[in-house]
Amino acid sequence: MTELNPQIVSRVRHRLPEVLSKNAAESLLLRRAPGSTCIDTRLVHHPYAGFVYFVEQQAFGSRLRGIAHVLVDLATGATATSDPWLDPQGVAAGEEIETLVEPNINHVEAQINARQCAVRTALHRRRALIPLDVELTSSYAVLLKPNWLVQLALPDAGGRVDVLVDALNGGYHLMPSRPVPVV
């Protein structure tokens, strides 16, 4: 396994800038749940570690090269490849950023998980060709991903529901904290 070069690890917390505005997140949900109203909306972040790998493989006499962006959920250790990140911004010392979960995974464990994800992805996408090289090119120890936490009142269902809207791509998930019957 390639050793982690301390020069390419940023120990400063970084956050990804939100692409979807508060108003856009609310509008998205109001279109999906007619008759509902937004009670509260706030920006929250989820802690990830971010890794960028250069991947090179041999295929039928030629070399294939690519870049893999991998996120490791610092709460669970789960990994996922992602689109390239928009310029992460450093978080100033003392700056308040709300998170819903605390990190449980250390950076070394996150790096191991991320490298395994990069190798698995390269093998899968190239139909089991052996990776020649998987080299870490940059790393963020904490990369905070923005989400909008929207509380909706659902008059027809007789309750409220919290919805987490991804501030990067507009995907959304019902939060399990308050189950509400959905009709």
C-alpha positions as CSV (number, residue, x, y, z in Angstrom):
1,M,0.0,0.0,0.0
2,T,1.2,3.5,-0.8
3,E,2.2,5.4,2.3
4,L,0.4,8.7,3.0
5,N,2.6,11.6,2.2
6,P,2.1,14.2,4.9
7,Q,2.7,17.0,2.4
8,I,-0.5,16.1,0.5
9,V,-2.8,15.7,3.6
10,S,-4.6,18.9,4.6
11,R,-5.3,18.7,8.3
12,V,-7.4,21.9,8.1
13,R,-11.1,21.3,8.0
14,H,-12.6,22.1,4.6
15,R,-16.1,22.5,3.4
16,L,-17.6,22.2,-0.1
17,P,-19.6,25.2,-1.2
18,E,-23.3,24.7,-1.6
19,V,-24.6,24.7,-5.2
20,L,-28.3,24.6,-4.3
21,S,-29.6,27.7,-2.5
22,K,-31.9,27.5,0.5
23,N,-34.8,28.8,-1.7
24,A,-34.1,26.2,-4.4
25,A,-34.1,23.4,-1.8
26,E,-37.4,24.5,-0.4
27,S,-39.0,24.9,-3.8
28,L,-37.9,21.5,-4.8
29,L,-39.7,19.9,-1.8
30,L,-42.8,22.1,-2.1
31,R,-43.2,20.9,-5.7
32,R,-42.9,17.3,-4.6
33,A,-45.3,17.7,-1.6
34,P,-48.1,20.0,-2.7
35,G,-50.0,21.6,0.2
36,S,-47.0,21.4,2.5
37,T,-45.2,24.4,4.0
38,C,-41.7,25.0,5.1
39,I,-41.4,25.6,8.8
40,D,-37.6,25.8,9.2
41,T,-34.6,25.4,6.9
42,R,-31.0,25.4,8.0
43,L,-27.6,24.5,6.5
44,V,-26.0,21.4,8.1
45,H,-22.8,19.6,7.1
46,H,-21.8,15.9,7.0
47,P,-18.1,15.0,7.8
48,Y,-16.2,13.1,5.1
49,A,-12.6,12.5,4.4
50,G,-11.7,13.3,0.8
51,F,-9.1,11.5,-1.3
52,V,-7.9,12.0,-4.9
53,Y,-6.1,9.1,-6.6
54,F,-4.2,8.8,-9.9
55,V,-5.1,5.4,-11.3
56,E,-3.1,3.8,-14.2
57,Q,-3.9,0.4,-15.7
58,Q,-2.7,-1.8,-18.6
59,A,-5.3,-2.8,-21.2
60,F,-4.5,-4.6,-24.4
61,G,-1.0,-3.2,-24.8
62,S,-1.9,0.4,-23.9
63,R,-2.1,2.3,-20.6
64,L,-5.3,3.8,-19.3
65,R,-5.0,6.7,-16.9
66,G,-7.6,8.4,-14.8
67,I,-8.4,10.3,-11.6
68,A,-10.6,8.8,-8.8
69,H,-12.3,11.1,-6.2
70,V,-13.3,9.1,-3.2
71,L,-15.3,10.2,-0.1
72,V,-15.2,8.3,3.2
73,D,-18.0,8.9,5.6
74,L,-16.3,9.7,8.9
75,A,-19.4,8.6,10.9
76,T,-19.6,5.1,9.3
77,G,-16.5,4.4,7.2
78,A,-18.6,3.9,4.1
79,T,-16.9,4.9,0.8
80,A,-18.2,6.3,-2.5
81,T,-16.6,7.6,-5.6
82,S,-17.8,11.1,-6.5
83,D,-17.6,13.8,-9.2
84,P,-14.6,16.1,-8.8
85,W,-15.1,18.6,-6.0
86,L,-15.7,22.2,-6.4
87,D,-13.0,24.2,-4.7
88,P,-13.1,23.2,-1.1
89,Q,-12.9,26.2,1.3
90,G,-10.9,26.2,4.5
91,V,-12.9,26.5,7.7
92,A,-11.6,29.3,9.8
93,A,-10.6,28.6,13.4
94,G,-13.6,29.2,15.6
95,E,-16.1,29.2,12.7
96,E,-19.3,27.5,13.7
97,I,-20.5,24.8,11.3
98,E,-23.4,22.6,12.3
99,T,-23.0,18.9,11.8
100,L,-25.7,16.2,12.6
101,V,-23.1,13.4,13.4
102,E,-19.7,13.2,14.9
103,P,-16.7,11.6,13.2
104,N,-15.9,8.1,14.4
105,I,-13.3,7.1,11.8
106,N,-9.6,8.2,12.0
107,H,-7.7,9.4,9.0
108,V,-5.5,6.3,8.6
109,E,-8.6,4.0,8.6
110,A,-10.3,6.4,6.1
111,Q,-7.3,6.3,3.8
112,I,-7.3,2.5,3.8
113,N,-11.0,2.4,3.0
114,A,-10.6,5.1,0.3
115,R,-7.7,3.2,-1.5
116,Q,-9.7,0.0,-1.4
117,C,-12.6,1.8,-3.0
118,A,-10.4,3.3,-5.7
119,V,-9.0,-0.1,-6.5
120,R,-12.4,-1.8,-6.6
121,T,-13.8,0.9,-8.8
122,A,-10.9,0.7,-11.2
123,L,-11.2,-3.1,-11.4
124,H,-15.0,-2.9,-11.9
125,R,-15.0,-0.2,-14.6
126,R,-12.2,-1.9,-16.6
127,R,-13.7,-5.4,-16.4
128,A,-11.1,-6.8,-13.9
129,L,-7.9,-5.4,-15.5
130,I,-5.2,-5.3,-12.9
131,P,-4.4,-1.7,-11.7
132,L,-0.8,-0.9,-12.3
133,D,-0.7,2.0,-10.0
134,V,-3.0,3.7,-7.5
135,E,-1.3,6.8,-6.2
136,L,-2.7,9.3,-3.7
137,T,-2.4,12.8,-5.1
138,S,-4.3,14.8,-2.5
139,S,-6.3,14.3,0.7
140,Y,-8.6,16.2,3.0
141,A,-8.8,14.9,6.6
142,V,-12.2,16.5,7.0
143,L,-14.3,17.6,4.0
144,L,-17.7,18.9,5.1
145,K,-20.5,18.3,2.7
146,P,-23.4,20.8,2.8
147,N,-27.1,19.8,3.1
148,W,-30.2,21.7,3.8
149,L,-32.3,20.3,6.7
150,V,-35.9,21.3,5.9
151,Q,-38.8,20.8,8.2
152,L,-42.1,20.5,6.4
153,A,-45.6,20.7,7.7
154,L,-47.8,18.1,6.0
155,P,-51.4,19.2,6.7
156,D,-53.0,16.3,4.8
157,A,-50.9,13.7,6.7
158,G,-51.4,15.5,10.0
159,G,-47.8,16.0,10.9
160,R,-44.3,17.2,10.2
161,V,-41.3,15.7,8.5
162,D,-37.6,16.6,8.3
163,V,-36.0,16.2,4.9
164,L,-32.3,16.4,4.2
165,V,-31.6,18.0,0.8
166,D,-28.2,17.5,-0.7
167,A,-26.9,21.1,-1.4
168,L,-24.7,19.8,-4.2
169,N,-27.1,17.8,-6.4
170,G,-30.6,18.3,-5.0
171,G,-31.1,14.7,-3.9
172,Y,-33.2,14.3,-0.8
173,H,-33.9,11.9,2.0
174,L,-36.5,11.7,4.7
175,M,-35.0,11.9,8.2
176,P,-35.9,8.9,10.4
177,S,-36.1,10.9,13.6
178,R,-39.8,11.8,13.2
179,P,-41.8,9.2,11.3
180,V,-44.9,10.6,9.7
181,P,-47.4,8.6,7.7
182,V,-47.0,9.4,4.1
183,V,-50.0,9.0,1.9
